[in-house]
Amino acid sequence: HYLQLCFPCLHETYESENFIHQHPLLVAELGSSVILPCSHSDDFINSVSWYKHSFGKKPLLIAYSEHGSGSVTYQNGFNNTNKYCIRTGTGSFNLTIIHLEEYDFATYYCAVSFLNIIKFGEGTILLHKESDGIRSTTVLQQPVSDRLHPGDSVTLQCSVISQICAGEYSVYWFRHSSGHSHPGLIYTRDNRSDQCTERSENGSSTQSCVYSLSQTELRPSDAGIYYCAVVTCGKIHFGNGTKLIIEALTFLNPVVLTLFTISILSIIVNIFLYILLLSKEASKQPRNQRNQTDETDALNYVALSFSKKPNSSKRSSQKTSQEETVYSQITKQ
């Protein structure tokens, strides 16, 4: 049996600009059989083919088929039909591998050609599933506690505790986002981390490593669940996943924006009503108080407009004295 990596609520999605669709990851056990599906466009295609790429080696052409011929031509020693089998159909070119062995775990690419152009799919990574029994490797992922917004940066961490053994040691990061049927591979590392510590206990050696994935200038499309997967001792081990939620900026929230607008309008209306109230209070001032004010202004005006004429006679001097007295009395009222 083989295990096809799937997650809840997945559905098939195809984009019109994609010529080829492959499952990004398949996990299977030794000795089992697996089918690697390939869906492709039928428009303007000359041939369809499968390639195998083992880490550190050049890609090998497994087989190809001229479009519409219905026949398959195998290459590079893959013509053992008891081991490899390709079934062609309308818009499909599926590869079956029987009785999996260690060297079968690699990356497989489906490709189509038209004119002199070859277009490859994203590839299917075929990995070795951990067999039943005592789990010797633990992969832990820490949740992200901070609120994230577009433009922010974040670093995801993956802690791995495993036995020390020879062979391939690789780290993969996958992202499963809404609207996509399968998690997509976003990062791979094919060597051991520098942040590893070793410990020997009861005759066995274990190591603890920490791997990080940094994301900068986050966009809403970066949201999803990020899975860390580690291949060690010929087996793959998955983390529990880290959910990344990217929230829209607060001022872009329609509810908050509406409340903010209402608050501004309320302030404007209150200011207008306050000014209107002051105007009405001023208009209610008593009439006699206003008349009194007018008379006072008039008296002041008469007093200020008074002027004396120069006169050298004694009578004139007495008159002037009286006038000054009157002026003084007026100003005191």
Secondary structure, 3 states (H helix, E strand, C coil): CEEECCCCCCCCCCCCCCCEEECCEEEECCCCCEEECEEECCCCCCEEEEEEECCCCCCEEEEEEECCCCCCEECCCCCCCCCEEEEEECCEEEEEECCCCHHHCCEEEEEEEECCEEEECCCEEEEEECCCCCCCCEEEECCCCCCECCCCCEEEEEEEEEECCCCCCEEEEEEECCCCCCCEEEEEECCCCCCEEEEEECCEEEEEEEEEEEECCCCHHHCEEEEEEEEECCEEEECCCEEECECCCHHHCHHHHHHHHHHHHHHHHHHHHHHHHHHHHHHCCCHHHHHHHHHHHHHHHHHHHCCCCCCCCHHHHHHHHHHHHHHHHHHHC
